[in-house]
Amino acid sequence: MYLQIADQLRSLIAAGEFPPGSRLPAERELAKRFGVSRPTLREALIALEVEGWVDVRPGSGILVTMQKRAAEDNFGDDGPLEILRARMVIEGEIAAEAAAITEPKDIAALEQILVAMKGAPADEAARVEADRQFHQYIVAKLANKVLLRLATGLFDQRDTPLARQFATDFDNPKTWTAVLAEHRKILAALAARDPERARKAMRYHLRKSHNRHTSGLTN
């Protein structure tokens, strides 16, 4: 759906309804016009930003620009926000299963990963890698190759052009501080070997990650 909305917006810009230098209407208005949710519209706008049609300015709006590069043809059909919603379901259950078999050595290993994440405040690649290791360690605890492949594949979707643009626009030291705190709640639930608490902590973390990418642009 987000690709369809991106196509429609691209056509309107090309036709001159939204000329270069102008601002697009507020997200709420555009979502109502196209009959879609704001997360779907957000994915469409970020896709257009990757292509160079707009400049997304969190808190200020969306400025129409001249297209500066060829349209990407490798977005795939799955938007980053949809992937986060899938991870919320899948990794929530994984965390619950892992909580029942977590050992002190696992808590120590996960703590070291979080120490590495905290120690790299200016290194985006290092923080992302620590984030990946944290989630991957938890699913690997279940010793299920199918789940490991599924969860890792979903996480690695953050390396698509669209997901990278989301990170550029919305990730900052403040959001990473929040991510670290959310990871610590997951770690505490695992240490307590409390499946329900672990499920809720993981789902809360991924829901907050989703919401950080769907707020703060325009009303």
N, C-alpha and C positions, 0 to 999 in steps of 0.2 A: 504493500500500500504506500509506503513512504516513497518508493521509486516512482509510482504513478503521480503522487502529489508533486514531487520534484520536477517531473516532466511538465506538469501543468504550469507550475510557477515559472519554469524556464521559458515556456512558450509565451507567457504573459510579459516577461521581461524583454524577450526578443521582439515582441510585437510593439513594445513601447509603452505598455500600460504602466510599467514601473521603470522609468528611465534611469540611466546611470547617475549617481549622485543623490537620488531620492531614497527615502526610507520605506521599507515595506510596512504595511499595517501591523498592528500589534498581533502577537501570536494568537491571543484569544479570538480576535476578529477573523484571522486567516483560518483557524481551525473550524470556526463556525461556517465560514464561506465554503470550505471544501468538505465539510461533514466528517471530519476525522478528529481523533484525540490529539491533545497537545503533544504527547510524546511522539506520535507519528509525524506530526508537523515538524517537530524539532529535528527528527532524523532527516526529513526532506531538506530542511534549511541547511543542516550541516553538510549534506551531500552537495548542495549547490555551492557552499563555501569551498569545499574541496576542489570543485570544478572552476572556481574563480568568478562565479556569478554574483555572489554577495559577500559581504564582510560582516560576520557575526560579532557583535560587541556586547558581551554580557552586561546587563544593567542599563544599556543604552539603546539597543535595538539592532536592526538588520539594515545595513546600507547596501544599496544596489551598486555594483561595480561593473566595469567592462571585463568580459571574460578574458582571463590571462593565460589559460592553458586548456588543453584538450580535455573533453569530458572523460572521466574515469569509466572504464567498463568492467571493473573488477570489484564492485561493491558487494556483489552477491545479493541474495534475497533476504538475508537476515540482518536486521538493524541491531546496533549495539544495545539499545534499550530492551528490545525483545530478548536478546541473549541474556541480559541481566535478569529478566523475569524468569527465564528458564533456569538459570543458575540458582535463583532463589529457591525454587522447588527442589531441584536435584541436590544441591549442596546442603540444603537444610536437612534432608534425610540422611545424607552421608555423614554429616556432623553428629547426628543423633546415634547412628550406628557406631561411629568411631568412639563416641564418649564411653560406651560400655566396655571398651577394650583398651582404653588409653592407659599407658603406664608412665611412671615417673620419668623414664628416659625420653619418652615422647614429649612430655611437657618441657623438659630441659632443651630438647632440640628445637621445639617451636619458639621457646623463649630466645634462643640464640638468633633465630631468624628475625624476630621482632627487634632485637638489639641492632642487627644489621640495618633494618629498615629505618630505625630512629637515627642511626649514625650516618645516614646518607641524605641529609636534608636538601642538598643542592644537586644531587645526582639522580635525575629522573629514571634513567635506565636501571640503576642499582635498586631504587625503591620498587620499581615494577617487578624486577627479578625476585626481590625478597617477598613481595606480595604473591607472586606465582609459586614460590617455594612453600609458603605457608599453606596455601590452599591445596597444593599438590601433595604435601606431606599428609594432610588429613585424609584425603581420599586414598592414598597409597596404603594407609593403615588397614584398610579393608581387604587388601590383597586380592582385588577383583580387577582384572585387566580391562574388562569392558567399561566399568565405571571410571577407571583411571583414564582410559582413552577418551571417553565422553567428556569428563570434567576438564581434562587438559585441553581438549579441542575447543571447548566453549571459552575457556580462559584465553586461549591464544587468538581468539577472534578480535581481541583488542589491538591486534597488529594490522588490521585492515586500514585503508586510508580514512574511512569514515570514523572508525573508533579513535584513530590517532588525532583526528581533528577535534573530536569531543574532548580528548585529554588536553589538547592545546588550549581550547577555549575555557574549560571549566576546572581543570586540576591546578592546584596551587599549594603552597605550604600549609595553608589552613585546612584544605580538604585532606591532605595526607596526615595531618595531626589527628583528624577525626577518624581516618581509616585505621591508624595505629591504635587508637582507643577502642574502636570496635573490635579489632583483632584481639585485644587483651580481654575483652568480655568473652569472646569465643574460647580463648585459652583457659580462662577461669572456669568456664562451664565444663570443658574437657577435663581439667584437673579435678573437678568435683565428681566426675564420672556421672554426670546428670544428663541423660539423653534429651529430655524435653527442653531443658535450659540451653543445651548446645544447639538444638534445632532452632530455637527462637533467636539465639544470638547470631547464628549464621544468616538466618533470613532477615533479621534486622539490619545487619551489615550490608547485605546486598540490596535491600530495599532503600537504604540510605544512599548507597552508591547510585542507584537508579534515580532517586529524587534529586541528588546533587546535579544531575545532568538534565533535569527537566524543570529547573526553577532559575530565577534570577536573570532572565533575558528581557522579555517585555511582557506587559499585561495583555 
